[in-house]
């Protein structure tokens, strides 16, 4: 899930994805958290492969600060406040992308939103900045758990 946002700033219903002034964006704390997690990933030598981001400004900024390189995928857009069919389609798109990943030693990362995880995989991650960990197997996608922002901060 994207890093922490400014809760006094709402997404407008007529969101313009290229216009960050019409979206809820990362807070100062959220930017610091994304940078810190990126540093921890490097220090721990966690192998990162492909990184995909929702087209929202908060997800792209999280991906940039944490990983530097990423690809924007329009079908990872925030599924909340969409009609029932579109929410379902966006959740299923996330699941389908996860199922298409190849089994390698590198971790594939999706920087996205709570509702897409709920709609596609039945997981509702809280708080902002939490990492939801899945393992792909030949049988499908298995949910392993979450790493909260405070757990990242407590790493040695």
C-alpha positions in Angstrom: 0.0 0.0 0.0 1.2 3.5 -0.7 2.9 5.5 2.1 1.1 7.9 4.5 -1.0 10.7 3.0 -2.3 14.1 3.9 -5.7 13.2 5.4 -6.9 16.8 5.1 -6.7 16.4 1.3 -9.3 14.3 -0.5 -9.4 12.7 -3.9 -11.9 14.6 -5.9 -14.6 12.5 -7.6 -13.6 13.9 -10.9 -9.9 12.9 -10.4 -7.5 13.9 -13.1 -4.7 11.3 -12.7 -2.1 13.7 -14.1 -3.1 16.5 -11.7 -1.8 15.9 -8.2 -3.7 18.9 -6.9 -6.9 16.9 -7.3 -5.7 13.9 -5.3 -4.7 13.0 -1.7 -0.9 13.0 -1.8 1.9 11.8 0.5 2.5 13.7 3.7 6.0 14.7 4.9 6.0 11.6 7.1 4.9 9.5 4.2 7.8 10.7 2.0 10.2 10.0 4.9 8.7 6.5 5.4 9.0 5.6 1.7 12.6 6.7 1.7 13.5 4.9 4.9 11.9 1.6 3.6 13.9 2.0 0.4 17.1 2.3 2.4 16.2 -0.7 4.5 15.5 -2.8 1.4 19.0 -1.9 0.1 20.7 -2.5 3.5 19.0 -5.9 3.9 19.8 -6.8 0.2 16.1 -7.8 -0.4 16.0 -8.7 -4.1 13.6 -6.5 -6.0 12.6 -7.3 -9.6 9.8 -5.5 -11.4 7.9 -2.7 -9.6 4.4 -1.7 -10.8 2.5 1.4 -9.6 -1.0 2.6 -9.8 -1.3 5.9 -11.8 -2.2 7.9 -8.7 0.4 10.5 -7.5 0.7 9.0 -4.0 1.5 5.6 -5.4 4.0 6.9 -8.0 5.8 9.0 -5.4 5.9 6.0 -3.0 7.4 3.9 -5.8 9.9 6.6 -6.8 11.1 7.2 -3.3 11.4 3.5 -2.4 12.5 1.9 -5.6 13.6 4.7 -8.0 12.4 2.7 -11.1 8.8 1.5 -11.7 6.2 1.1 -14.4 2.8 2.7 -14.2 -0.2 0.4 -14.9 -3.5 2.2 -15.4 -5.4 -1.0 -14.3 -3.9 -0.7 -10.8 -6.0 2.6 -10.3 -7.8 3.0 -7.0 -10.9 0.8 -7.1 -12.8 2.6 -4.2 -15.7 4.8 -5.3 -15.9 3.1 -8.7 -19.1 1.2 -9.6 -19.3 -2.4 -8.4 -18.3 -3.9 -11.8 -15.3 -1.6 -12.2 -14.1 -2.2 -8.6 -14.3 -5.9 -9.2 -12.5 -5.6 -12.5 -9.6 -3.6 -11.0 -9.3 -6.0 -8.1 -9.2 -9.0 -10.5 -6.6 -7.2 -12.7 -4.3 -7.0 -9.6 -4.8 -10.7 -9.0 -4.2 -11.5 -12.6 -1.0 -9.5 -12.7 0.2 -11.3 -9.6 -0.6 -14.7 -11.2 1.3 -13.7 -14.4 4.6 -13.0 -12.5 7.3 -15.6 -12.9 8.8 -17.6 -10.1 12.2 -16.1 -9.5 14.4 -15.1 -6.5 13.4 -11.4 -7.1 10.3 -10.0 -5.5 7.7 -8.3 -7.7 6.2 -5.2 -6.1 2.8 -3.6 -6.7 2.4 -0.2 -5.2 -1.3 0.4 -4.9 -4.4 0.8 -2.8 -6.3 -1.0 0.0 -9.5 -1.5 -2.0 -7.8 -3.2 -4.9 -6.3 -5.8 -2.4 -9.7 -6.2 -0.9 -11.4 -6.6 -4.3 -8.8 -8.9 -5.8 -7.4 -10.9 -2.9 -9.7 -10.4 0.1 -7.2 -8.5 2.2 -7.8 -5.0 3.7 -4.4 -3.6 4.7 -4.1 -0.9 7.4 -2.4 1.4 8.1 -1.1 3.4 5.1 2.4 2.3 4.3 1.9 -1.3 5.2 3.4 -4.0 3.1 1.2 -6.9 2.3 3.3 -10.0 1.5 2.1 -12.8 -0.8 3.9 -15.8 -2.2 3.1 -17.1 -5.6 3.1 -20.9 -5.9 2.1 -23.2 -8.7 -1.3 -23.4 -7.0 -2.0 -19.7 -6.8 -1.3 -16.7 -4.6 -0.9 -17.3 -0.8 -1.2 -14.4 1.7 1.7 -14.5 4.2 1.2 -11.4 6.3 1.9 -7.7 6.6 4.8 -5.5 7.6 3.7 -2.3 9.2 5.6 1.0 9.1 6.6 0.7 12.7 8.0 -2.8 12.1 10.2 -1.4 9.3 11.4 1.3 11.7 12.3 -1.3 14.4 14.6 -3.2 12.1 18.3 -3.2 13.2 
